[in-house]
Amino acid sequence: MRMPSPACVHNYLLRGHDHARVDRKVAAVMLAADPRARLTARLAHRHRAAAMTYLAEEHGIRQVLVVGCGYPMRPYVHQVVGRHGPAHVVYADPDPVALARSRAAMNARPPSRTGFILADLAQPASLTGVLARDTLDFNRPVAVLLHHVLHLMPDPSPLLARLTAMLPSGSALSITHPTGDLHPRHKAAAQAATAAGMPTWLRTQAEVEQLCAGWRLVRGGVQPVASWGRGHGASPVSAESCGAYAALALKP
């Protein structure tokens, strides 16, 4: 039996169809500890469109690197960005099955372009190779989406340092990250997931801010996902209902 896949567990929480019994078992123990875990997943997924809409409308960014894209779930990033002009989007994931499903579902029509790369997030160079550069021009601003992936890494600093070094001024960093700050049940769910075979590292608001060191936080800084970006599709539910922070930052 394979180990649980974070992409499949997240897909199950979003009521998708790409998951196996081992993934559902992890999701079940998470839901037992935090019955609102599905809400957190749903709000984090919805936030992706809100963040990309803001960056396209306010900063004209139409190049996106989606780190840890997981299994395809609408709305697709290139569709959201493509409402504002031609979108160039690279989807990256360490799960070859997830990437194959994404490729089958999410190829963009011209003038937009999509690329798909199998990338080990612990080896940041795999995100910036020739295949990525076939789709993205790293001499112009790029938005990097790190949505619900950094909690799977004990130390994401090498990944962030690599991304910071390769991106030009005006680029953007969009993060969603689970936390135990907002309610004890969120910490209990992370502990349950770790015990079930999916190691999870929660981070505080200050720690999420530190992930953006050297970048300029916008839209109110690090906020609960449910509170982020009023007027850009934010949810009316209370902050503590959703166990994750959102941050959006620009490179000076």
Secondary structure, DSSP 8 states (H G I E B T S, - for coil): -----HHHHHHHHTT-S---HHHHHHHHHHHHH-TTHHHHHHHHHHHHHHHHHHHHHHH---EEEEET--S--SS-HHHHHHTTS--EEEEEES-HHHHHHHHHHH---TTSEEEEEE--TTSGGGGSSHHHHHH--TTS--EEEEES-GGG-S--HHHHHHHHHHS-TT-EEEEEEE-SSS-HHHHHHHHHHHHTT-------HHHHHHHTTTSEEEEEEEEEGGGSSTTTT---S-GGGS-EEEEEEE--
